[in-house]
Amino acid sequence: MNRRFLLCLMNRHAPSPEDTHWQSLTLASTCRGCGADIYRDQDKQWVKAAKARS
């Protein structure tokens, strides 16, 4: 396991610079470590996006 993936397990995600984009009023991206969809919250932390209900 690499260091980045271990940080993802602790909900410390890092955005992929080439995939970062505005989605409505928030920044959204894909995590470099685990590939999850993430967004930037009000505390300027990158957190995993909630799964959409179907």
C-alpha angles and dihedrals in degrees: 000000000000126000094250092056091050090054089051089057087059090050093254100133127178122210124236105240095214092051100045113118142156115264109187103306099339136073114246131189146148119267115249093214106044106009094238123147107257137179136195113252130206092275090057092249123133110237135178115267117243115253115256115246116234 
